[in-house]
Amino acid sequence: MRTAAVEIAGLVKRYGGMPAVEGVSLSIADGEAFGYVGPNGAGKTTTIRCMLGLVKPTAGTIRILGHDVATDLKAVLADVGHLPGEFGLWPQLTGADCLDYLGALQRRPPVRRQELCDRLELSQAELRRQVRLYSRGMKQKIGLIQAFQHEPRVLVLDEPTEGLDPVMKERFAGLLAEHRRAGGTVFLSSHILSEVEQTTERVAVLKAGRIVRTGATADLTGERVRRCTLVLKQPLAAGSLDLEGVSELVSDGLLHRFEYRGDMEPLMRRLGALSVEEFVCEPEHLAESFFEIYGDPGTARAT
């Protein structure tokens, strides 16, 4: 069994008597990628600020890599790379100046800085420019580089791909995968549910400061309805798709559309006995589980 890299027990944070986080408890294993999702105001950023000692909890304890945040914050921060959701830079400084300053705040040297600049396509000429001339995506690249450059054991990332183009988002996903292969831990908060689904193995859903569901990312999507399209070479015999989990079957000649819920193995065995020309099954998505918890997707936005 893996040891815990992050342990949060009974975390409470109130502002003027109003609860922002109410009784959050989590245990994240060393080397695990953990997702933290919820709408605006749910308490995600407050949780992160408490984890990093930026605000003092009203109650509860937080330990990161065995160190108590309340009493041993320097040891915690030495092993953490953090990208805040609203990442601000000094507009009059150059990109290189910002990386120099942020790197100097860490106990470890920024050994990966040049490699990360190359991978995220931030050239030396761009680094010599003032940040006030940067695009949103360029500023976010600086944020990612400063979070990764000192090889932290734990990454705490809040909306890490804001402003990045699709190519850079894929490179970010690659950096996360490498971090985990090296034994690193990830705590990722994002409103982009597909990103959480792609990069994490477990996820917690936060609602009004409380965790309402926690589990393996795959398990949270595993019972969703899949929409399937089946094209056959020969007409479908009566009863061929009479199978538990199949519903809403609509047939038009050799084309059949239906919904399926449950383990895919029984369905695939049944399809193996048919003359299949083409079969397409939409993947389950974390967003569907999220909206099931929060209600109508037209009124609840994952942020």
C-alpha positions in Angstrom: 0.0 0.0 0.0 1.3 3.4 -1.0 2.0 6.0 1.8 0.1 9.2 1.8 1.6 12.3 0.2 -1.3 14.6 1.1 -3.5 14.1 4.2 -6.3 16.5 4.9 -8.4 15.9 8.0 -11.6 17.8 8.9 -10.6 21.0 7.1 -12.8 23.9 7.8 -12.4 27.5 6.6 -14.9 30.2 7.4 -14.8 33.9 6.4 -16.8 36.0 8.8 -18.8 33.0 9.9 -19.5 32.0 6.3 -18.2 28.5 5.5 -15.9 28.3 2.4 -14.8 24.7 3.2 -16.7 22.6 5.6 -15.2 19.3 6.9 -13.0 18.3 3.9 -11.0 15.1 4.5 -8.7 13.6 1.8 -5.8 11.1 1.6 -3.8 11.2 -1.6 -1.2 8.5 -2.1 2.4 9.1 -3.0 2.6 9.0 -6.7 -1.1 9.5 -7.3 -2.8 12.0 -9.7 -5.8 13.4 -7.9 -8.5 15.6 -9.5 -10.5 18.2 -7.5 -13.6 19.5 -9.3 -16.6 21.7 -8.5 -18.3 24.9 -9.6 -17.2 28.4 -8.8 -17.5 29.1 -5.1 -17.4 25.4 -4.1 -14.2 25.8 -2.1 -11.5 24.4 -4.4 -9.2 27.4 -4.3 -9.7 27.9 -0.6 -8.6 24.3 0.0 -5.4 24.9 -2.1 -4.6 28.1 -0.2 -4.9 26.2 3.1 -2.7 23.4 1.7 0.0 26.0 1.0 -0.2 28.0 4.1 -1.6 31.0 2.3 -4.6 31.2 4.6 -5.0 29.7 8.1 -7.7 27.0 8.5 -10.5 27.6 11.0 -10.2 23.9 11.9 -8.5 20.7 10.7 -5.1 19.5 9.8 -3.1 19.2 6.6 0.1 17.2 6.2 2.1 17.0 3.0 4.9 14.5 2.6 4.6 13.9 6.4 5.1 17.6 7.3 2.3 19.6 9.1 1.5 22.7 7.1 0.7 24.6 10.3 4.1 23.9 12.0 6.5 23.0 9.2 5.5 25.1 6.2 9.1 25.6 4.9 9.6 21.9 4.6 6.3 21.5 2.8 7.0 24.3 0.3 10.5 22.9 -0.5 8.8 19.9 -2.1 5.8 21.5 -3.7 5.4 23.1 -7.1 2.3 25.4 -7.3 0.5 27.1 -10.1 -2.4 29.3 -8.8 -5.6 29.7 -10.8 -5.1 33.4 -11.2 -1.4 33.5 -11.9 -0.1 37.0 -11.8 3.3 38.3 -12.9 5.2 41.6 -12.7 4.5 43.4 -15.9 7.7 45.5 -15.9 9.9 42.4 -15.5 11.0 40.1 -18.3 10.0 36.5 -18.4 13.5 35.5 -17.5 13.4 37.9 -14.5 10.2 36.3 -13.3 11.6 32.8 -13.5 14.8 33.9 -11.8 12.9 35.5 -8.9 10.4 32.6 -8.5 13.2 30.1 -8.8 15.1 31.9 -6.0 12.2 31.4 -3.7 12.7 27.6 -3.8 15.3 25.6 -1.8 16.0 23.4 -4.8 17.7 24.8 -7.9 15.7 25.2 -11.1 17.4 22.3 -12.9 14.7 21.8 -15.5 14.2 25.4 -16.5 15.9 25.3 -20.0 14.4 22.0 -20.9 10.9 23.2 -20.0 11.3 26.4 -21.9 12.3 24.4 -25.0 9.4 22.0 -24.6 6.9 24.8 -24.1 8.4 26.8 -27.0 9.4 29.8 -24.9 12.4 31.2 -26.7 15.3 33.2 -25.2 14.1 36.2 -27.3 10.6 35.9 -25.7 12.1 35.5 -22.2 14.0 38.8 -22.7 10.7 40.6 -23.4 8.7 42.4 -20.6 5.7 40.3 -19.3 3.3 43.2 -20.1 3.8 42.2 -23.8 3.0 38.6 -23.2 -0.2 36.8 -24.4 -2.3 34.9 -21.8 -0.8 31.6 -23.1 2.8 32.9 -22.7 2.1 33.9 -19.1 0.7 30.5 -18.4 3.9 28.9 -19.8 5.9 30.9 -17.3 3.6 29.6 -14.6 4.0 26.0 -15.6 7.8 26.3 -15.9 8.1 27.8 -12.4 5.9 25.0 -11.0 8.0 22.2 -12.6 11.5 23.6 -12.8 12.8 22.6 -9.4 11.6 19.0 -9.7 9.1 19.1 -6.8 7.7 15.8 -5.4 4.1 17.3 -5.2 2.4 19.5 -7.8 -0.6 21.6 -6.8 -2.1 23.0 -9.9 -5.2 25.2 -10.2 -6.6 25.6 -13.8 -3.2 24.8 -15.3 -4.0 24.9 -19.0 -5.9 28.3 -19.0 -4.8 30.1 -22.2 -2.8 27.2 -23.7 -3.4 26.1 -27.3 -4.2 22.4 -28.0 -0.5 21.5 -28.7 0.7 23.0 -25.4 -2.1 21.2 -23.6 -0.8 17.9 -24.9 2.7 18.8 -23.8 1.4 19.7 -20.4 -0.3 16.3 -20.2 3.0 14.7 -21.2 4.8 16.6 -18.4 2.2 15.3 -15.9 2.7 11.7 -17.1 6.5 12.0 -16.7 6.1 13.5 -13.3 4.0 10.5 -12.2 6.4 8.0 -13.7 9.1 9.5 -11.7 7.0 8.9 -8.5 5.6 12.4 -8.2 2.2 13.3 -6.8 -0.4 15.6 -8.5 -3.3 17.6 -7.0 -5.1 19.1 -10.0 -8.1 21.5 -9.8 -9.7 22.3 -13.1 -13.0 23.3 -14.7 -12.1 21.4 -17.8 -13.5 18.0 -16.9 -12.0 16.2 -19.9 -8.6 17.3 -18.7 -9.2 15.9 -15.2 -10.5 12.7 -16.8 -7.3 12.4 -19.0 -4.7 13.1 -16.3 -6.0 11.8 -13.0 -6.8 8.4 -11.5 -9.0 9.6 -8.6 -11.3 12.6 -8.3 -13.3 14.4 -5.6 -16.4 16.4 -6.4 -16.9 19.5 -4.1 -20.2 21.1 -3.6 -20.8 24.1 -1.2 -17.5 23.4 0.6 -18.2 19.7 1.1 -17.0 16.7 -0.7 -20.0 14.9 -2.1 -18.3 12.1 -4.0 -14.8 10.7 -4.2 -13.6 7.7 -6.2 -11.6 6.4 -9.1 -12.1 8.5 -12.1 -13.0 5.4 -14.1 -15.6 4.4 -11.5 -17.3 7.7 -11.6 -17.9 7.3 -15.3 -18.3 3.5 -15.3 -22.1 3.4 -14.9 -22.9 6.1 -17.4 -25.1 5.5 -20.4 -23.2 5.0 -23.7 -24.7 6.0 -27.0 -24.0 3.3 -29.6 -24.2 3.1 -33.3 -24.1 -0.3 -35.0 -23.9 -1.0 -38.8 -24.4 -4.6 -39.9 -23.7 -6.5 -43.1 -26.8 -8.5 -42.8 -30.3 -7.7 -41.3 -30.6 -8.0 -37.5 -32.4 -11.1 -36.4 -35.3 -10.6 -34.0 -34.1 -10.6 -30.4 -30.3 -10.4 -31.3 -29.9 -7.3 -29.1 -32.3 -8.3 -26.3 -29.6 -7.8 -23.6 -29.7 -6.3 -20.2 -28.4 -2.7 -20.4 -29.6 -2.1 -24.0 -32.4 0.5 -24.3 -33.8 3.0 -26.8 -33.1 0.7 -29.8 -33.9 2.3 -33.1 -33.3 0.4 -36.3 -33.3 1.6 -39.9 -32.3 -1.2 -42.2 -28.8 -2.3 -41.3 -28.2 0.8 -39.1 -29.1 0.5 -35.4 -28.8 3.1 -32.7 -29.2 2.3 -29.0 -28.1 3.2 -25.5 -26.1 0.9 -23.3 -25.4 0.9 -19.5 -23.1 -1.4 -17.7 -20.1 -3.6 -18.3 -19.2 -3.7 -22.0 -18.1 -7.3 -22.0 -21.6 -8.9 -22.4 -22.4 -6.5 -25.3 -19.1 -7.2 -27.1 -19.7 -11.0 -26.8 -23.2 -10.5 -28.3 -21.8 -8.3 -31.1 -19.2 -11.0 -31.8 -21.9 -13.3 -33.1 -23.2 -10.7 -35.5 -22.0 -9.6 -39.0 -20.7 -6.2 -37.9 -19.7 -3.7 -40.5 -19.0 -0.9 -38.1 -19.6 -0.2 -34.3 -19.1 3.1 -32.6 -19.7 3.7 -28.9 -19.3 7.1 -27.3 -17.0 7.0 -24.3 -18.4 7.8 -20.9 -17.4 11.2 -19.6 -16.8 12.6 -16.2 -19.0 15.6 -17.1 -22.1 13.4 -17.1 -21.3 12.2 -13.5 -20.7 15.8 -12.5 -24.0 17.1 -13.9 -25.8 14.1 -12.3 -24.5 15.4 -9.0 -25.2 19.1 -9.6 -28.3 18.9 -11.7 -29.2 20.2 -15.1 -26.1 20.9 -17.2 -27.9 24.0 -18.5 -27.8 25.5 -15.1 -24.6 24.1 -13.5 -21.2 24.9 -14.9 -18.1 23.0 -13.9 -15.6 25.6 -12.9 
